[in-house]
Amino acid sequence: MSGTAQARNDPADGRCPDGGPTSIARGPEPATVAAVQRRTVRVLMSAQVVGGIGMGSMLSSSSLLAGRLTGSEAAAGLAATFITLGAALLGIPLAALSRARGRRAGLGAGWLLGAAGALLVLVSARLGWFPLVFVGMLLIGSATAANLQSRFAATDLAEDAHRARALSLVVWSTTAGSVVGPNLSGPGEPVARALGLPEEAGTFVFSVAAFLIGWALIALLLRPDPLLLATAAARTTAAPGGRAPASGGKGGRPAPAARLTAALRHVRASPKAWLGLVAVVLGHAVMVSVMTMTPIHLAHHGAELSVVGFTISLHIAGMYALSPFVGWLTDRIGRIRMILVGQAVLLCAAAVAGTAGSNRTAIIIGLFLLGLGWSCATVAGSTLLTESAAAANRSEVQGLADTLMNLAGAGGGALAGGIVALSGYGGLNAAAVLLILPVAALALVPRARS
């Protein structure tokens, strides 16, 4: 596409995305918005497929690699901790970049930083210097942030009645890549040997390639940018003459910390938004903490890397494969009821996995249920949160959700190793139940359900 054509396709330049002239004051036509929304969802889904390979390929081996390099079971849990912490720390600047320059810039930067992080892990593993491995995993967190922000990008132009469906389709598209990814543990071993790496590091080679492809898809094909077009459309109703109202602060925009603080106040003022936020955050903490230590638990009972990869594959299938059905059911029975379904499934997952011992079949079933419960809580909670927030606060509320979600996951991953060392894998699952019960209780409060 030529530079001129690209300029015509950018809604920020005052033209309709199909190249026809229009004014910002009038805004893009509804038919144009619908067409861009369909294209946006397709591009996001494509990037999620390959990006899912990058994330899934190293999920089952990151904790094993960290454990091998450090010789510490507790340190093994730090692998997922640094990834989720990186997602929390980098999610805010990526969201700010999206607000300033559009989703193409924000999501693309996330995938590109993820590729750099995976490459750094490979170099560090080759040198045997584990502190730099954790720095690389911190950068990989940016790919997680891009993955999470993609679900909100799918709602930028979505109609209210179809918001859950659009969000769930992008979540679902991660299935193929994420299920294939963990099964690359086996092929990764000869790749690692050929490069002189620990065998657990081979999958990070596939992560580098996958993240780069995800970046290329977003950078080249996410045109016109959905967030820029949504902003142009919002200007037609925000203020007379097509001008957005002043937001205050330097340059008309508050500092990021002030925006997040205001977002938290906005969420706290709405019982439904607060329920959606708590469901997403605590559901993620439950999932990350149990998933992080499952490969270690399996390895202690003699499971090969292929078995560990298969288990994580089915767990990820539970997270993503049924999400279109979860989105449809969320629209049918309501967001709050679906959140309650998610808590019930998470409770069953903790019971099955926590009592499994060395029974691999029970562990696999428990991990699948863990992923399914996460899907119910995330799709329903994210949808409830998004539609309960005022349009003017929505992007900040979404950024707040992703930040707290990843901080909770980082905390869960950090504590998981210590809990297992003290009370075993069953004790970890019992501790996870303590995070499930508050969400269920909050969902049953009449004020939240009214």
Summary of the structure (lengths in Angstrom):
residues: 450
radius of gyration: 21.5
end to end distance: 50.4
largest distance: 68.5
contacts: 1841
relative contact order: 0.14
helix: 84%
strand: 0%
